[in-house]
Amino acid sequence: MHDINPIKRRLEKLLESQKLAVLATHDQGQPYGSLVSFAATKDLKQILFATTRSTRKYANLKEDARVAMVIDSRENAERDLHKAMAVTATGKAEETGPGEEEACFSIYLEKHPYLRDFVNSPTCALVRVRVDTYYLVRRFQEVTELHVEDWT
């Protein structure tokens, strides 16, 4: 088996450098995509995003917590076919609860301080995705699968 540390470092760099992700949920089998601002925890085991509780994505999450998030480094240029990197994170989403909110808010707002008023709104939910698997794609077709449960 190969050393996953260099791969985890690439993943960490990608998650740190990007501010937006596409969140995939579904409603009765119909896929639904949403653009969200996100932040990952230092151990990369969780991804956080904020949304109001009145959104379709929030309703979808309440019905089925399974999600996928796509984060990439593309610049919408031809060179992206060979240089861009993308990751799909799969896992289960849940609203953060009492006792953990402060730490999660801190992580999220460190990356997105301009969203402080939005996140502090009583209608806003800070959602945590507990990542099961990352699928990292580089050089257009080089795919690496990382299972979080295998990390020390």
For each residue, the residues with C-beta under 8 A, 3 or more apart:
1:
2:
3: 6
4: 7 8 146 150 151
5: 8 9
6: 3 9 10
7: 4 10 11 136 144 146
8: 4 5 11 12 44 146 151
9: 5 6 12 13
10: 6 7 13 14 85 136 138
11: 7 8 14 15 44 87 134 136 146
12: 8 9 15 16 40 44
13: 9 10 16 17
14: 10 11 17 18 71 72 73 85 87 136
15: 11 12 18 40 44 47 71 87
16: 12 13 40
17: 13 14 73
18: 14 15 21 71 72 73
19: 37 38 111 112
20: 35 36 37 38 71
21: 18 35 36 38 47 49 69 70 71
22: 33 34 35 36 69 70 71
23: 33 34 35 36 49 57 67 68 69
24: 31 32 33 67 68 69 70
25: 31 32 34 57 60 61 64 67
26: 29 30 31 32 60 64
27: 30 32 56 59 60 63
28:
29: 26
30: 26 27
31: 24 25 26
32: 24 25 26 27 56 57 60
33: 22 23 24
34: 22 23 25 51 55 56 57
35: 20 21 22 23
36: 20 21 22 23 49 50 51 57 69
37: 19 20 49 50 111 112 115
38: 19 20 21 47 48 49 69 71
39: 47 48 49 107 108 110 111 112
40: 12 15 16 44 46 47 48
41: 44 45 46 47 48 107
42:
43: 46 151
44: 8 11 12 15 40 41 131 134 148 151
45: 41 130 131 148 151
46: 40 41 43 128 129 130 131
47: 15 21 38 39 40 41 69 89 91 128 129 131
48: 38 39 40 41 96 104 107 108 126 127 128 129
49: 21 23 36 37 38 39 108 126 127 129
50: 36 37 108 115 118 119 124 125 126 127
51: 34 36 55 57 58 124 125 127
52: 55 58 121 123 124 125
53: 58 123 124 125
54: 58 123
55: 34 51 52 58 59
56: 27 32 34 59 60
57: 23 25 32 34 36 51 60 61
58: 51 52 53 54 55 61 62 125 127
59: 27 55 56 62 63
60: 25 26 27 32 56 57 63 64
61: 25 57 58 64 65 67 93 94 127
62: 58 59
63: 27 59 60
64: 25 26 60 61
65: 61 92 93 94
66: 90 91 92 93
67: 23 24 25 61 90 91 92 93 129
68: 23 24 88 89 90
69: 21 22 23 24 36 38 47 88 89 129
70: 21 22 24 86 87 88
71: 14 15 18 20 21 22 38 86 87 89
72: 14 18 84 85 86 87
73: 14 17 18 83 84 85 86
74: 77 80 84 86
75: 79 80 84
76: 80
77: 74 80
78: 81
79: 75 82 83 84
80: 74 75 76 77 83 84
81: 78 84 140
82: 79 139 140
83: 73 79 80 139
84: 72 73 74 75 79 80 81
85: 10 14 72 73 136 137 138
86: 70 71 72 73 74 136 137
87: 11 14 15 70 71 72 134 135 136 137
88: 68 69 70 134 135 137
89: 47 68 69 71 129 131 133 134 135
90: 66 67 68 131 132 133 135
91: 47 66 67 129 130 131 132 133 148
92: 65 66 67 129 130 132
93: 61 65 66 67 127 128 129 130
94: 61 65 97 127 128 130
95: 125 126 127 128
96: 48 100 101 104 125 126 127 128
97: 94 100 101
98: 101
99:
100: 96 97 103 104
101: 96 97 98 104 105 126
102: 105 106
103: 100 106 107
104: 48 96 100 101 107 108 126 128
105: 101 102 108 109 119 126
106: 102 103 109 110
107: 39 41 48 103 104 110 111
108: 39 48 49 50 104 105 111 112 115 119 126
109: 105 106 112 113 115 116 119
110: 39 106 107 113
111: 19 37 39 107 108
112: 19 37 39 108 109 115 119
113: 109 110 116
114:
115: 37 50 108 109 112 118 119
116: 109 113 119 120
117: 120 121
118: 50 115 121 124
119: 50 105 108 109 112 115 116 124 126
120: 116 117 124
121: 52 117 118 124
122:
123: 52 53 54
124: 50 51 52 53 118 119 120 121
125: 50 51 52 53 58 95 96
126: 48 49 50 95 96 101 104 105 108 119
127: 48 49 50 51 58 61 93 94 95 96
128: 46 47 48 93 94 95 96 104
129: 46 47 48 49 67 69 89 91 92 93
130: 45 46 91 92 93 94
131: 44 45 46 47 89 90 91 134 148
132: 90 91 92 147 148 149
133: 89 90 91 145 146 147 148
134: 11 44 87 88 89 131 145 146 148
135: 87 88 89 90 143 144 145 146
136: 7 10 11 14 85 86 87 143 144 145 146
137: 85 86 87 88 140 141 142 143 144
138: 10 85 142 144
139: 82 83 142
140: 81 82 137
141: 137
142: 137 138 139
143: 135 136 137
144: 7 135 136 137 138
145: 133 134 135 136
146: 4 7 8 11 133 134 135 136 150 151
147: 132 133 150
148: 44 45 91 131 132 133 134 151
149: 132
150: 4 146 147
151: 4 8 43 44 45 146 148
152:
